[in-house]
């Protein structure tokens, strides 16, 4: 492990200033992600700024908006009464994430910034365009069972790992960040970048910018929502595929539909085409199948992950059928 400097601050502006001044500087809060990456020699910060004591842990539903501080713990948010009632898909996604021990420790901001579990990325001995730009992507022709069927490029087909991000994408959440130039708001749908020719650039964050808060608008579909995660074992495992859905039903028809998918793309995958296939129609088997076809249009399965297309189709059908009672 490469030695690094460590400091702690209780002011967000100082944390931003310190990290922005060092090209290899990094924030740490819960420590459940960064320290593993350091130990695996995937990243090598020269400065780690401990932000765990910043006043950014509040969770509040006020004036029609849920505000979640970046340092709120995953368990705290999942257990919050307003989250369970007004945003069940969010609580379900958090409870499907990691282990109880990690949920007690890991923060919301850290969860959104976690890195891919692609085994080539996590193996410092393998080439990887995301970890070492220009070195290659063994997943393109190698073992790619867990990799993307949507949104990949000839440089990277790793998938994004966060269940939370998938749920927040369906809920049209916004990330609030503080940087050297001040505060800005980034819709979550624009926060994560597709790999293209620069897979090492994963988010819209600029160096030194710190996530301070996530805001989620309360809405009818948010109250009528569900998250389903399919994985290789029942606990402490990342999604093979996942579905977050939020619906509004009026007079037996879908009047609003919000869908996002995990495990199938380098970022939480929203399918506007699948949503449109649902709107204005009764939630029948034919309608659901039409949405699934729209979702999978343009998908590009690889040698070992073609099964994901059928798996996500069935997961979508399960979630939508479960929501079909309408409200």
DAWOZI-V320983 format. One record per backbone hydrogen bond with DSSP energy under -1.0 kcal/mol. CO is the residue of the C=O (numbers start at 1). NH is the residue of the N-H. Records with the same first field share a line. If there is no record, write none. Layout:
CO = NH ; NH
//
This chain:
5 = 48
7 = 50
11 = 15
12 = 16
13 = 17
14 = 18
15 = 19
16 = 20
17 = 21
19 = 22
22 = 25
26 = 49
28 = 51
33 = 37
34 = 38
35 = 39
36 = 40
37 = 42 ; 43
38 = 41
46 = 5
47 = 26
48 = 7
49 = 28
50 = 9
51 = 54
54 = 56
56 = 71
58 = 69
60 = 67
62 = 65
64 = 218
65 = 62
66 = 216
67 = 60
68 = 214
69 = 72
70 = 109
72 = 108
73 = 77
74 = 78
75 = 79
80 = 84
81 = 85
82 = 86
83 = 87
87 = 90 ; 91
88 = 92
89 = 93
90 = 94
91 = 95
92 = 96
94 = 97
98 = 236
99 = 103
100 = 104
102 = 105 ; 106
103 = 75
106 = 74
107 = 111
108 = 112
109 = 113
111 = 114
118 = 122
123 = 126
128 = 132
132 = 135
136 = 129
137 = 140
138 = 142
144 = 147
149 = 300
156 = 153
157 = 148
163 = 167
164 = 168
165 = 169
166 = 170
167 = 171
168 = 173
169 = 172
173 = 188
174 = 215
175 = 186
176 = 212 ; 213
177 = 184
178 = 210
179 = 182
182 = 179
184 = 177
186 = 175
187 = 190
191 = 204
195 = 198
198 = 201
202 = 193
206 = 209
210 = 178
212 = 70
213 = 176
214 = 68
215 = 174
216 = 66
219 = 223
220 = 224
224 = 247
226 = 245
228 = 243
230 = 240 ; 241
241 = 230
242 = 262
243 = 228
244 = 260
245 = 226
246 = 258
248 = 255 ; 256
250 = 253
253 = 250
254 = 280
256 = 248
258 = 246
260 = 244
261 = 269
262 = 242
264 = 149 ; 150
265 = 160
269 = 261
271 = 275
272 = 276
273 = 277
275 = 278 ; 279
278 = 281
281 = 254
282 = 284
284 = 288
285 = 289
286 = 290
287 = 291
288 = 292
289 = 293
290 = 294
291 = 295
292 = 296
296 = 299
305 = 308
306 = 309
307 = 311
308 = 312
309 = 313
310 = 314
311 = 315
312 = 316
313 = 317
314 = 318
315 = 319
316 = 320
317 = 321
318 = 322
319 = 323
323 = 326
//
